Amino acid sequence: MVTEILRLRAQLDQAGLDAGAESIYARLPADQRVSVSTIWRILKRHQQVDPQPQKRPRSSWHRFEAESPNQMWQSDFTHCRLADNTDLEVIPWLDDHSRYLLHISAHPRVTGATVVESFIAATDEYGLPAATLTDNGMVYTTRLAGLKAGWNTQPNGFEQLLADLSITQKNGAPGHPTTQGKIERFHQTLKRWLNAAATPENTEGLQQQLDTFQALYNHQRPHRALNRRTPATAYAARPKAGPRLKINNRSWRIRYDKVCTQGRITLRYAGKLRHLNIGRAHRGQRVLALVHDRETMVIDLATRVILAEHIIDPDKDYQPKKQ
C-alpha cells in the first residue's frame, strides 16, 4: 500500500497534477484505500510533503460560491510561451459553482472581440449564465476608463452583449485580485500542468494541449472544494441558472441562439429538444428566445423585431410559428 501511494505521488507530480493526499486518495483502488490523514503521514515519513508554513488555515477562508451551475461564470486571461519564446494569451471561462471549464482557447492577443467570441462559444454549448465576474481589464469593461480624468466612456462589445442578454456583469474591486480567486487558482493549476508537458511549437500545438487539459480537468481531476467530485459531476448535479427578464409581471427565461440553415432554433422543454420554426429568411441570425411556460418569443438581437412566437405543443417535436 505504501508503495502504491508513493508511486501515485510520483506519477501525479510528473504529470503536473495536484499530488496531495486527497488527490492520491481519490485514485487509490477501493480495496487499498486508507484515510487521507494516513496517506499524509506516509508522505511525510518519506519526505514527500512540501512544507507550507505560511499557508492560511481553511477555517479563516470566507469563500463565495454560486449556488447553481451557470449562476456566475468567471474569466481572466493568462500568458503562455511557445518553444521559440513567442508569448500567447489564453482565455478561459470557468463556472463558479462547479469549477467546470466551459471554454479555453489560445490567441496571439486577447482583445475585446476575443472576449465576445469566446463567451458566445461557451454560451452556444452551455446556455447563458445569470452573471459574469471578471477584473476591470479594458477587454472586459470600460467602466473605469477615464474615470480619473472625468470623462465618460461607452460600454465595450462585451458589456453591451451582457446588457442585451440581461446578464449581470460583476467586476472585482480594483487592487483586490482575490475577488477572482477561483480563476487565479485555475491559472496555477493550468500552468503546473503545462510546465510538465512538452513546450508547444505553435498556437495549434498549444490549443491541442489546452483541449487535452480541459477534458482532464473536467472529467478526471477530483476537486477538494467539490467534496472530491469532478467539475463535470458537480456541473451536471443541479438545475442550471440563467438570466431572466420581467415583462408584464411575468418572468421570462432568456436563451441566446443562432437560426440554423433550416430556419429553426432548438429549445429543451419537458426534457426533450423541440425545434422551433423561425423561417429560412433568418438563417444565420443571432436571436433571443424568451420562454415563459409554453410561450416563446424569438427576437432579432440587432433590430429588436419579434421574428416568431410559439405555443409549445408538448406532444410534438417540430413547433410551427403561432399564426
Backbone torsions as a table, in degrees:
resi	resn	phi	psi	omega
1	MET	NA	-42.1	177.5
2	VAL	-61.5	-42.3	179.8
3	THR	-60.8	-41.9	-179.7
4	GLU	-66.3	-39.4	178.5
5	ILE	-63.4	-44.9	179.6
6	LEU	-68.2	-34.4	177.3
7	ARG	-65.1	-44.5	179.1
8	LEU	-64.4	-39.4	178.0
9	ARG	-57.9	-48.2	-179.5
10	ALA	-65.9	-40.3	-178.7
11	GLN	-64.5	-45.7	-179.7
12	LEU	-66.2	-41.7	-179.4
13	ASP	-64.0	-41.4	179.7
14	GLN	-66.0	-31.9	-179.7
15	ALA	-82.8	-2.1	179.9
16	GLY	77.9	20.8	-179.8
17	LEU	-103.6	161.4	175.9
18	ASP	-58.8	128.3	-175.3
19	ALA	-118.5	27.4	178.7
20	GLY	-76.4	177.8	-175.3
21	ALA	-60.6	-38.8	-178.1
22	GLU	-69.9	-37.4	177.7
23	SER	-66.4	-38.6	177.4
24	ILE	-66.5	-42.8	178.6
25	TYR	-55.4	-44.2	-176.5
26	ALA	-65.7	-21.6	-176.3
27	ARG	-105.1	-3.0	176.6
28	LEU	-72.5	141.3	172.6
29	PRO	-57.2	145.8	-174.9
30	ALA	-55.3	-36.4	-177.1
31	ASP	-79.0	-5.0	178.3
32	GLN	-114.6	6.8	-171.7
33	ARG	-75.6	130.1	171.9
34	VAL	-121.0	176.3	-176.1
35	SER	-68.5	158.4	178.0
36	VAL	-60.8	-39.9	-179.8
37	SER	-64.1	-35.9	177.3
38	THR	-66.0	-42.9	177.3
39	ILE	-60.2	-42.6	-179.8
40	TRP	-61.9	-42.3	179.7
41	ARG	-64.8	-37.9	177.4
42	ILE	-64.1	-44.3	178.5
43	LEU	-62.2	-42.1	-179.7
44	LYS	-65.5	-41.2	-179.2
45	ARG	-62.3	-32.3	-179.5
46	HIS	-98.3	18.8	176.3
47	GLN	55.7	43.4	179.6
48	GLN	-112.1	14.5	179.0
49	VAL	-107.3	126.1	177.6
50	ASP	-81.9	121.1	-179.9
51	PRO	-65.7	136.5	179.3
52	GLN	-132.8	71.6	-173.1
53	PRO	-65.8	-23.1	-176.7
54	GLN	-101.0	9.6	-177.9
55	LYS	-70.4	132.3	179.8
56	ARG	-68.9	141.6	174.4
57	PRO	-67.4	142.9	-177.4
58	ARG	-61.0	-28.3	-179.5
59	SER	-65.8	-17.7	-178.8
60	SER	-90.2	-4.8	-177.4
61	TRP	-76.7	143.0	173.0
62	HIS	-123.0	86.2	-170.3
63	ARG	-99.5	131.4	170.5
64	PHE	-90.8	138.1	174.9
65	GLU	-139.9	128.4	176.5
66	ALA	-58.8	143.2	-175.8
67	GLU	-76.4	-23.8	-174.3
68	SER	-135.9	153.8	170.8
69	PRO	-58.7	144.9	179.9
70	ASN	68.2	7.0	174.6
71	GLN	-70.4	-34.3	176.0
72	MET	-156.0	136.1	174.3
73	TRP	-110.9	142.2	175.7
74	GLN	-110.7	149.9	175.5
75	SER	-150.9	146.6	170.7
76	ASP	-167.8	137.0	-176.3
77	PHE	-92.4	158.1	180.0
78	THR	-135.5	177.0	-174.6
79	HIS	-113.2	144.2	173.2
80	CYS	-137.9	151.8	-178.7
81	ARG	-115.9	144.4	175.3
82	LEU	-86.3	176.8	-178.3
83	ALA	-60.7	-31.6	179.5
84	ASP	-89.8	13.1	177.5
85	ASN	76.8	9.5	174.2
86	THR	-64.6	132.9	-179.9
87	ASP	-89.9	126.3	174.1
88	LEU	-117.7	160.1	178.5
89	GLU	-116.6	139.4	-175.3
90	VAL	-120.0	127.7	179.3
91	ILE	-115.2	122.6	173.9
92	PRO	-108.6	159.4	167.1
93	TRP	-124.3	123.7	-172.4
94	LEU	-122.0	130.3	176.1
95	ASP	-73.8	126.5	-173.9
96	ASP	-66.7	-39.2	-176.3
97	HIS	-68.4	-46.8	-169.7
98	SER	-107.3	-8.5	-171.4
99	ARG	63.4	15.3	-179.7
100	TYR	-65.9	129.8	179.3
101	LEU	-84.4	102.0	-174.5
102	LEU	-77.2	-34.2	-175.9
103	HIS	-158.1	144.3	170.4
104	ILE	-153.8	130.8	-177.3
105	SER	-149.1	152.8	-178.2
106	ALA	-105.4	142.6	-177.0
107	HIS	-146.4	152.2	173.1
108	PRO	-56.5	-42.3	173.8
109	ARG	-149.0	140.7	175.0
110	VAL	-86.5	117.0	179.6
111	THR	-111.6	177.4	175.6
112	GLY	-59.1	-39.0	178.2
113	ALA	-65.2	-36.3	178.1
114	THR	-62.2	-42.6	179.3
115	VAL	-59.9	-47.1	-179.9
116	VAL	-62.7	-47.2	-177.3
117	GLU	-63.7	-42.2	-179.5
118	SER	-69.1	-37.4	177.8
119	PHE	-64.6	-44.6	179.0
120	ILE	-63.5	-39.7	177.8
121	ALA	-59.0	-40.7	178.6
122	ALA	-69.0	-41.0	-178.7
123	THR	-69.4	-32.4	177.9
124	ASP	-61.1	-31.0	-177.5
125	GLU	-94.8	-31.9	-170.4
126	TYR	-123.2	3.3	-178.3
127	GLY	85.1	-177.8	-176.3
128	LEU	-91.8	141.9	171.1
129	PRO	-82.8	159.4	174.7
130	ALA	-75.7	-28.4	-177.9
131	ALA	-153.1	161.3	172.2
132	THR	-125.1	154.3	176.3
133	LEU	-133.2	120.6	178.5
134	THR	-140.4	176.5	171.4
135	ASP	-81.6	-166.1	-175.7
136	ASN	-101.5	22.3	176.6
137	GLY	-58.8	148.3	-175.1
138	MET	-62.0	-23.6	178.6
139	VAL	-72.0	-19.9	-179.9
140	TYR	-102.3	-34.3	-176.8
141	THR	-156.6	147.5	174.2
142	THR	-109.4	12.4	-170.8
143	ARG	-65.2	-27.1	179.6
144	LEU	-96.3	-10.4	-177.9
145	ALA	-65.3	128.5	178.1
146	GLY	74.5	4.8	-176.3
147	LEU	-61.4	-44.4	-179.4
148	LYS	-67.9	-30.7	-179.6
149	ALA	-80.6	-12.4	176.3
150	GLY	83.1	18.9	177.7
151	TRP	-114.5	151.0	-176.2
152	ASN	-85.5	151.9	175.8
153	THR	-124.8	154.3	176.1
154	GLN	-85.0	149.3	176.3
155	PRO	-62.1	146.1	177.5
156	ASN	-81.2	-177.7	-174.9
157	GLY	-61.7	-37.9	179.9
158	PHE	-68.2	-44.8	178.4
159	GLU	-60.9	-42.0	-179.6
160	GLN	-65.9	-40.2	178.4
161	LEU	-61.6	-45.5	179.2
162	LEU	-61.8	-41.2	178.2
163	ALA	-63.3	-41.5	179.1
164	ASP	-62.1	-31.8	-175.9
165	LEU	-96.8	6.1	-178.4
166	SER	58.6	34.6	176.8
167	ILE	-95.6	129.4	179.3
168	THR	-72.7	127.3	177.5
169	GLN	-100.5	124.7	177.0
170	LYS	-117.3	138.9	178.6
171	ASN	-128.5	140.3	179.6
172	GLY	-65.2	154.3	176.8
173	ALA	-66.6	136.6	179.2
174	PRO	-55.6	133.9	179.3
175	GLY	81.6	7.2	179.3
176	HIS	-127.7	72.8	-177.0
177	PRO	-65.2	-15.9	-179.9
178	THR	-66.4	-15.7	176.0
179	THR	-58.5	-35.6	177.3
180	GLN	-100.3	44.1	-173.9
181	GLY	-59.6	-38.1	-177.7
182	LYS	-64.4	-43.4	-178.1
183	ILE	-71.7	-31.3	176.7
184	GLU	-67.5	-42.7	177.6
185	ARG	-66.9	-33.8	175.9
186	PHE	-61.5	-43.2	177.8
187	HIS	-57.4	-40.6	178.9
188	GLN	-62.8	-43.2	178.6
189	THR	-62.6	-44.2	178.9
190	LEU	-61.8	-47.2	-177.4
191	LYS	-63.4	-39.9	179.6
192	ARG	-61.8	-40.5	179.9
193	TRP	-69.5	-43.7	179.9
194	LEU	-64.5	-37.6	-179.5
195	ASN	-65.1	-25.0	178.8
196	ALA	-85.9	-11.0	-178.7
197	ALA	-98.0	169.4	176.5
198	ALA	-66.0	139.3	179.6
199	THR	-69.5	124.8	-176.4
200	PRO	-69.7	154.4	-178.4
201	GLU	-87.7	-26.9	-174.4
202	ASN	-151.2	178.4	-177.8
203	THR	-61.4	-40.2	-179.4
204	GLU	-62.9	-39.9	178.6
205	GLY	-65.0	-40.5	176.9
206	LEU	-64.8	-41.1	179.8
207	GLN	-62.7	-38.0	176.6
208	GLN	-61.7	-41.1	177.3
209	GLN	-64.7	-40.8	179.2
210	LEU	-63.9	-39.0	177.9
211	ASP	-64.0	-41.3	177.7
212	THR	-63.8	-44.3	179.2
213	PHE	-62.3	-40.7	-179.1
214	GLN	-58.7	-45.3	179.1
215	ALA	-65.0	-42.7	179.4
216	LEU	-64.4	-47.4	-177.3
217	TYR	-63.1	-42.5	-176.3
218	ASN	-76.2	-37.7	-167.1
219	HIS	-113.9	-17.4	-174.9
220	GLN	-120.9	-14.0	-174.1
221	ARG	-102.0	105.0	176.8
222	PRO	-67.2	145.7	-174.6
223	HIS	-115.6	129.7	-177.8
224	ARG	-60.9	-41.7	-179.0
225	ALA	-68.8	-12.3	179.5
226	LEU	-106.3	23.8	-178.3
227	ASN	56.8	42.7	176.5
228	ARG	67.0	16.0	172.0
229	ARG	-85.0	160.9	172.4
230	THR	-82.7	157.0	175.5
231	PRO	-55.8	-37.6	-179.8
232	ALA	-62.8	-41.4	178.5
233	THR	-64.5	-44.1	-179.5
234	ALA	-66.7	-37.8	-178.7
235	TYR	-66.5	-34.1	-177.1
236	ALA	-87.3	-5.9	-169.9
237	ALA	-81.3	-19.2	-175.7
238	ARG	-131.6	157.9	174.5
239	PRO	-61.6	149.4	-176.6
240	LYS	-83.7	140.0	170.7
241	ALA	-81.6	179.2	178.7
242	GLY	177.0	166.7	179.8
243	PRO	-70.6	150.8	177.2
244	ARG	-134.7	152.4	-177.0
245	LEU	-127.6	131.6	178.6
246	LYS	-89.6	120.9	175.5
247	ILE	-133.1	122.6	-179.8
248	ASN	51.7	45.4	177.9
249	ASN	62.8	18.8	175.6
250	ARG	-118.4	141.1	-178.2
251	SER	-92.2	120.1	-178.8
252	TRP	-107.1	129.4	173.5
253	ARG	-75.8	142.7	-175.5
254	ILE	-111.4	132.7	171.7
255	ARG	-123.4	146.3	177.3
256	TYR	-112.5	123.7	-172.5
257	ASP	-143.9	174.4	177.5
258	LYS	-129.6	129.8	-178.6
259	VAL	-68.6	128.2	-176.3
260	CYS	-78.3	178.4	-176.8
261	THR	-65.3	-22.1	176.8
262	GLN	-86.5	2.2	179.1
263	GLY	79.0	31.3	-177.2
264	ARG	-131.5	162.7	166.0
265	ILE	-125.7	162.3	179.3
266	THR	-109.9	149.0	-179.2
267	LEU	-147.5	133.5	177.8
268	ARG	-86.6	124.7	178.2
269	TYR	-138.3	130.6	-179.6
270	ALA	53.1	38.8	175.1
271	GLY	81.5	2.7	-178.7
272	LYS	-128.5	148.2	176.3
273	LEU	-76.7	130.1	176.8
274	ARG	-112.6	145.3	179.3
275	HIS	-107.4	112.7	-175.3
276	LEU	-97.6	124.8	179.7
277	ASN	-74.7	128.0	175.3
278	ILE	-113.0	-35.5	-178.9
279	GLY	122.8	135.0	-177.9
280	ARG	-62.1	-23.8	179.6
281	ALA	-63.3	-17.6	-176.3
282	HIS	-106.1	16.2	-180.0
283	ARG	-54.2	133.8	177.1
284	GLY	84.0	-6.2	-178.5
285	GLN	-78.7	144.2	171.4
286	ARG	-83.1	132.4	-175.6
287	VAL	-135.1	158.3	168.8
288	LEU	-102.1	130.8	173.9
289	ALA	-110.3	117.1	177.2
290	LEU	-98.7	129.8	-173.1
291	VAL	-126.8	125.7	173.6
292	HIS	-134.6	108.6	-176.5
293	ASP	55.8	-118.1	-179.2
294	ARG	-93.5	-5.5	-176.6
295	GLU	-90.5	142.5	173.7
296	THR	-134.6	148.1	168.7
297	MET	-128.3	128.7	179.5
298	VAL	-111.7	122.6	-170.3
299	ILE	-121.2	135.4	173.8
300	ASP	-66.4	124.0	-174.8
301	LEU	-64.8	-33.4	-176.1
302	ALA	-79.8	-43.6	-172.8
303	THR	-99.7	-14.5	-176.3
304	ARG	66.5	17.3	177.2
305	VAL	-82.8	136.7	175.6
306	ILE	-74.5	118.5	-178.1
307	LEU	-89.2	-31.2	-177.0
308	ALA	-163.3	151.6	172.0
309	GLU	-130.3	149.8	-177.4
310	HIS	-140.4	151.2	163.2
311	ILE	-115.3	109.0	-172.0
312	ILE	-67.6	127.1	173.2
313	ASP	-91.9	110.4	-175.4
314	PRO	-64.5	-13.5	-179.6
315	ASP	-90.8	-2.7	-175.8
316	LYS	-126.0	151.1	175.8
317	ASP	-83.8	-53.9	-178.9
318	TYR	-79.8	130.8	-178.0
319	GLN	-118.1	108.0	178.6
320	PRO	-72.4	161.4	176.9
321	LYS	-67.6	147.5	176.1
322	LYS	-71.5	131.7	-178.2
323	GLN	-80.6	NA	NA
